[in-house]
Amino acid sequence: MAVCMCQAVLPAHAGPRGELGAGPLLRWMDATACLAAEKHAGVSCVTASMDDIQFEEAARVGQIISIRTKVNRAFKTSMEVGIKVTVQDVLTNAEKIVSVAYATYVAKPVDAGKVELKPVELLSAEDHLEHSLAIERRRIRLGYVQVFQKLMQESNKEDTREEKDAVSTEHTHVQSTELVLPPHANHHGNTFGGQIMAWMQTVASISASRLCRSHPILKSVNMFKFWGPSFVGDRLVFNAIVNNTFHNSVEVGVRVEAYNCEEWIKDQPRHINSAFLTFNAVNDKGELLTFPRVKPTTEDGVRRYHGAIARRRIRLTRKCILSAKGDKPSDAWETSNQAYLSYSNIAALTHLARKPGWDITKTLDNIRIWTHEEGAVLSFKVEMQVKVPSHVAFSLLSDFSLRQRWDRHFLTCKVLQAVSEEEKIYHITSAPTTGHQPRDFVVLVSQRQPCRPQEPYTVAVRSVTLRAVPPSPEFCRSEILCAGFQIHSNSSSSCTVCYFNQVTSGVMPYLAANLTGSSKSIEDTALECIKFLELKDSKC
Ligand SMILES: CCCC(=O)SCCNC(=O)CCNC(=O)[C@H](O)C(C)(C)COP(=O)(O)OP(=O)(O)OC[C@H]1O[C@@H](n2cnc3c(N)ncnc32)[C@H](O)[C@@H]1OP(=O)(O)O
């Protein structure tokens, strides 16, 4: 269900710097994604939201923009559409990624209720991967408000710093009104979501320019949510104001209200959309400009000022987690990043499990050991055939406090935080290997039940840093980058359990001897695991 749009960037699409404006781009992205959604749904669809968007690359007049969209997963009445935007230079043919984004569309035939969607047909390995991860992104999307509110409560305790020479945010307020005409709407008369985003971008950019006296460049957009529809004939009032500045960037908030003729006279607006846009500005040499500090002067202004700090924290921690490399200590477990850490935990294991190129290194009766090499990264997989139902294996393997019973590498294991039914943080200590200190790990264990019978149960494990549990001299604090189980049901009484581990220096001492053949501890542990599961099941 893929739809592609190509556009040549013309002067009419470009801003004063000769670069493609964010407005036309957002319009194209929304229209292409909506076409993919409608191709899947078979009825008309509306944009419910567009997740955070980052713009990595600018496109110039004369270059070609390609927008590829695909429905990743249909939920009940809504579906996630993946959007990939690239820019191609016609002279060199070089292609660069401008943005990767995700939007949600709801199938809504005109003058009818919402309709239930059929599942997406998964053809390629990438389809399967995106399908698995879409459910995780949906959790982040739908849980964003709670995370944000929690952060706001924390940040409200911090005082707003009074700074000399700070500019009043009121100075940046911009209001603009648009009349929705037929070219701004689809064939059912609904204003295009992309058109609303484009208008919001224009007003926000004027607001930002009041501070930098230059042409601001849109860098990122916080989730756009379309609370309610607007139609041809509606008047849309856009109010934009700078919420806060951060050295080289500025966050502008835009609120959109719609009125039909009657509501206009009675001054009864419908709040249809709010969004937060972050801009940079550069001088003639392309160097980033510094924005002046701002000071809010109203109660609402103070709330927005703190809101901008909270959103920036969420955005940066997310970026940090998604660009995680193996050579850095694990991310701290904080309010601003918990949803993303859980996402990255599940996503990393799902990616590892789906990688092509696994080699079998050992085959026993009911155990197979595989390895995977990618550059300097080594991973292994232990596949076990177990005569217990998959849900039983899942409940026994996701409870890490039971692991000492079958894994002799675990000396102790205790729950540090039971974050939710699906997320727990454990402190694990493990026996020393010859010539090494005993090790300890602080790990996040994320467990997920399958949404459909064909999907596996998942138990993902990665290290996190908890301030309350710093490293101690007694143990060498070690890191797990990506590990865990996927459990596939074979029948009502048997399943295949796959254990994955991306080898880090902390795990290497336990594995080296196995990989060189001088130890059998991996297969011994796997046999113990099977015995534990089958024995436990027979006692249940
Ligand atoms: C290019 C042409 C397309 C366009 O541009 S359309 C124009 C712009 N968009 C609009 O005018 C839409 C305005 N909004 C609306 O009409 C409604 O808010 C909307 C999106 C239909 C949702 O209606 P509600 O009555 O709130 O429905 P609901 O709570 O039962 O949710 C229905 C499904 O939508 C999901 N949803 C609602 N808000 C969301 C959000 N912000 N982000 C992601 N998903 C969201 C919700 O989870 C539910 O999903 P599911 O049914 O479980 O699959």
The ligand as an SDF file (V2000), in Angstrom:
LIG
                    3D

 53 55  0  0  0  0  0  0  0  0999 V2000
   -4.8570   15.0970    3.0530 C   0  0  0  0  0  0  0  0  0  0  0  0
   -6.2790   14.9080    3.4540 C   0  0  0  0  0  0  0  0  0  0  0  0
   -6.4800   14.5040    4.8940 C   0  0  0  0  0  0  0  0  0  0  0  0
   -6.6920   15.6930    5.7460 C   0  0  0  0  0  0  0  0  0  0  0  0
   -5.9590   16.6010    5.6570 O   0  0  0  0  0  0  0  0  0  0  0  0
   -7.9800   15.6810    6.8590 S   0  0  0  0  0  0  0  0  0  0  0  0
   -7.9730   17.2240    7.5960 C   0  0  0  0  0  0  0  0  0  0  0  0
   -7.2560   17.3440    8.9050 C   0  0  0  0  0  0  0  0  0  0  0  0
   -7.7640   16.4780    9.9220 N   0  0  0  0  0  0  0  0  0  0  0  0
   -8.9720   16.6260   10.4960 C   0  0  0  0  0  0  0  0  0  0  0  0
   -9.7430   17.4970   10.1730 O   0  0  0  0  0  0  0  0  0  0  0  0
   -9.3190   15.6370   11.5920 C   0  0  0  0  0  0  0  0  0  0  0  0
   -9.9000   16.3200   12.7840 C   0  0  0  0  0  0  0  0  0  0  0  0
  -10.0870   15.3780   13.8890 N   0  0  0  0  0  0  0  0  0  0  0  0
  -11.1260   14.5470   13.9540 C   0  0  0  0  0  0  0  0  0  0  0  0
  -12.0220   14.5560   13.1190 O   0  0  0  0  0  0  0  0  0  0  0  0
  -11.1440   13.6010   15.1440 C   0  0  0  0  0  0  0  0  0  0  0  0
  -10.4200   14.1580   16.1890 O   0  0  0  0  0  0  0  0  0  0  0  0
  -10.5610   12.1750   14.7890 C   0  0  0  0  0  0  0  0  0  0  0  0
   -9.1210   12.2410   14.2960 C   0  0  0  0  0  0  0  0  0  0  0  0
  -11.4190   11.5160   13.6970 C   0  0  0  0  0  0  0  0  0  0  0  0
  -10.6190   11.3220   16.0430 C   0  0  0  0  0  0  0  0  0  0  0  0
  -11.9450   11.2730   16.4250 O   0  0  0  0  0  0  0  0  0  0  0  0
  -12.4090   10.8380   17.8980 P   0  0  0  0  0  0  0  0  0  0  0  0
  -13.8730   10.9270   17.9790 O   0  0  0  0  0  0  0  0  0  0  0  0
  -11.5970   11.5600   18.8780 O   0  0  0  0  0  0  0  0  0  0  0  0
  -12.1250    9.3350   17.8390 O   0  0  0  0  0  0  0  0  0  0  0  0
  -11.4820    8.3160   18.8540 P   0  0  0  0  0  0  0  0  0  0  0  0
  -11.0120    8.9210   20.1130 O   0  0  0  0  0  0  0  0  0  0  0  0
  -12.4600    7.2110   18.8940 O   0  0  0  0  0  0  0  0  0  0  0  0
  -10.2000    7.8540   18.0130 O   0  0  0  0  0  0  0  0  0  0  0  0
  -10.2990    7.1650   16.8040 C   0  0  0  0  0  0  0  0  0  0  0  0
   -8.9760    6.5040   16.5260 C   0  0  0  0  0  0  0  0  0  0  0  0
   -8.0000    7.5310   16.2980 O   0  0  0  0  0  0  0  0  0  0  0  0
   -6.9170    7.3730   17.2180 C   0  0  0  0  0  0  0  0  0  0  0  0
   -6.4780    8.7130   17.5810 N   0  0  0  0  0  0  0  0  0  0  0  0
   -7.2460    9.7160   18.0460 C   0  0  0  0  0  0  0  0  0  0  0  0
   -6.4780   10.8090   18.2470 N   0  0  0  0  0  0  0  0  0  0  0  0
   -5.2120   10.4550   17.8960 C   0  0  0  0  0  0  0  0  0  0  0  0
   -3.9800   11.1400   17.8600 C   0  0  0  0  0  0  0  0  0  0  0  0
   -3.8980   12.4070   18.2270 N   0  0  0  0  0  0  0  0  0  0  0  0
   -2.8820   10.4780   17.4260 N   0  0  0  0  0  0  0  0  0  0  0  0
   -2.9730    9.1940   17.0410 C   0  0  0  0  0  0  0  0  0  0  0  0
   -4.1170    8.4840   17.0420 N   0  0  0  0  0  0  0  0  0  0  0  0
   -5.2200    9.1200   17.4650 C   0  0  0  0  0  0  0  0  0  0  0  0
   -7.5090    6.6110   18.4020 C   0  0  0  0  0  0  0  0  0  0  0  0
   -6.5050    5.9420   19.1390 O   0  0  0  0  0  0  0  0  0  0  0  0
   -8.4490    5.6590   17.6880 C   0  0  0  0  0  0  0  0  0  0  0  0
   -7.6810    4.6100   17.1180 O   0  0  0  0  0  0  0  0  0  0  0  0
   -8.2150    3.0830   16.9640 P   0  0  0  0  0  0  0  0  0  0  0  0
   -9.6600    3.1330   16.5720 O   0  0  0  0  0  0  0  0  0  0  0  0
   -7.9900    2.4050   18.2730 O   0  0  0  0  0  0  0  0  0  0  0  0
   -7.3890    2.5000   15.8640 O   0  0  0  0  0  0  0  0  0  0  0  0
  1  2  1  0
  2  3  1  0
  3  4  1  0
  4  5  2  0
  4  6  1  0
  6  7  1  0
  7  8  1  0
  8  9  1  0
  9 10  1  0
 10 11  2  0
 10 12  1  0
 12 13  1  0
 13 14  1  0
 14 15  1  0
 15 16  2  0
 15 17  1  0
 17 18  1  0
 17 19  1  0
 19 20  1  0
 19 21  1  0
 19 22  1  0
 22 23  1  0
 23 24  1  0
 24 25  2  0
 24 26  1  0
 24 27  1  0
 27 28  1  0
 28 29  2  0
 28 30  1  0
 28 31  1  0
 31 32  1  0
 32 33  1  0
 33 34  1  0
 33 48  1  0
 34 35  1  0
 35 36  1  0
 35 46  1  0
 36 37  1  0
 36 45  1  0
 37 38  2  0
 38 39  1  0
 39 40  1  0
 39 45  2  0
 40 41  1  0
 40 42  2  0
 42 43  1  0
 43 44  2  0
 44 45  1  0
 46 47  1  0
 46 48  1  0
 48 49  1  0
 49 50  1  0
 50 51  2  0
 50 52  1  0
 50 53  1  0
M  END
$$$$
